[in-house]
Amino acid sequence: MLGKLAKWMRIMGCDVEYFSDIPDKELAERAYTSGRIILTRDTLLIRRRKVRNNHFFIQSDSYKEQLRQAVKHFSIDPYTQILTRCIICNQPLITLDKASIKDKVPAYVYETQDSFETCPSCKRIYWDATHKERMVKQLEEMLRGI
C-alpha cells in the first residue's frame, strides 16, 4: 500500500525495505530484529506487540502527501543523498568506470554521459540524464512548503 512512498524515499537515498505481500507477523519480526521502523496505513498491524512502539502511521492515501509527512516527521534532507540507492533493490549504488559499460548501455548514452553507477544486486545501470532532472523537479514540487 506504500509502494510509491518507498520508491520516492529510495530516490531520496533512504534505506527502505518494501514488501508488497508479506504476512504481518513476518513484517513485525523483521522490523523488530533489524531495528527498522514500520511505515504503514494498516491499523491492525500497529496493534501487534512488536509494532506498537516501532511504527509511524501514514495518514494519507496520496503518495505525495505520504512523502511530505515522512520527510517532515523524520527530518529527512531530501537532497543530500538523492539517487544514491537502487530504486528497485534498495542497495547503495557503486560508481562504474565508463569503459566497463560500453556494451551495456545504448551508444548515444555512452557517448553523451560521463558518469555511471550500478546496483550490485540487480546490476541495473544508472546515469545522469533528463529523467534525473525531472525526478528532482518533481520532488521539489511535492515537498514545496515543508
N, C-alpha and C positions, 0 to 999 in steps of 0.2 A: 504493500500500500504506500510505501515511501520510496519507491524506486527512483523517481526523478529527483527527489531530495538527495538521495545517496549519490547519484550521478553528479549533481552540482556541488556537493560537498567535496567529492573527489576532484572535481575541476579546480576547486579552491586549494587543493593539496591536503585535505583532511584524510586521515586514516579511517576509512569507513568500511566495515563489513556489511554486506547486504545479502539477505536470503529472501527470495520471493516466496518460497514454500518450505517452511521449517516448523516443526511442532513447537508450541510454546515452551514445553518443558526443556527441550534441547536448546532453544534460544536463551532461555533464562540461565541454564547451566553454563553455556559457552560464555555469556557475558560475565557471569559471576566468577568463573575460573580465570578469565583473561583480563578482568578488571575494566571491561568496557561498559559504557553507558548505553542503555537501550533507548533509542528514539522510536516512539510508537504512537499510534492513534487507537490502539486496542485497549479498551477499558478492562477487559477480562485479564489480559496479560499483566497489567500493573498491579493486580491483586495478589499475584503469586508472591510468596515469601521472599524468594531470592531476587525479585524485581522491585519490591516496594521502595527500597532506598537506592535503587540503581537504574532509574529511568528518567526520561524527560518526555512529558506528554506534549505531542504536537497537536495543536488545536485546529488548524485549518485544513481544508480539503485541497486548497490551491498550493501547488509546489512552490510557487513564487513566495507566497506568504509563509509557508513552512520554512523556506530558506531564510527569510528575514528573521523569523522567530528564533531559529537555531543560531544564526550569526550573532544576534543581539544577546541571547541568553548565555552563550559560551564565549562571548567577546572574541570572536574569530576575526582576524585580519584577513579579508578575502583575497588579498593580492600578493602577500609576501611569498607564498608557496604555490601560486597559481600554476596549474598544468605541470606539476612535478610527479604526479601519480597516473598510472593507467586508469582510465575511466571504466574499463571493463573488469580488470583483475585487482585493482587497488594497490598494486605493487609500485614502489618508487621507481621512476624511470632512470635508465642508465644512458649516459652520453655515448654515442657511436662515432667512430671515425668515418668520415664521409666516404672514403674509398671502399669501406667494407660493405656498403649497402647499394653500390651502383646497380646491381642486377635485381634489387629487391624493391625499388620504387620506380614510378614512371620516369622516363627520360627527362621530361620537362621539369619535374620536381627535382631531380638530381642536378640539373643544370642551373636552376634558379634558387635553390636553397643551400645554405652552408652548414646548418646545424641540424642534427638528427638525434633522436633518443629512441630507446626501445624498452618494452616491458620484458623483464627477464622471465616472466611466467608464460604469457601468451605470444610473445615475440612480435606483437604489433609495433609498427614503426610510426613515430610521431615527428612532425617538423613544423616550423613556423610558417604560417600562410594566412590567407584571408579568413579561414574558419576560426583561427585563434583570435583574430581581431574581433570577429563577430561575437564570439563567446565572451570576451572581455566586455564588449559593449553591452551585451545582454545582461551580464552580471551587474554591471554598473547601473543599468536601468532598474533591475529587480531590487537592488539594495539602496537606491536613492532615498535619502532622508533618514537613514539609520545613523 
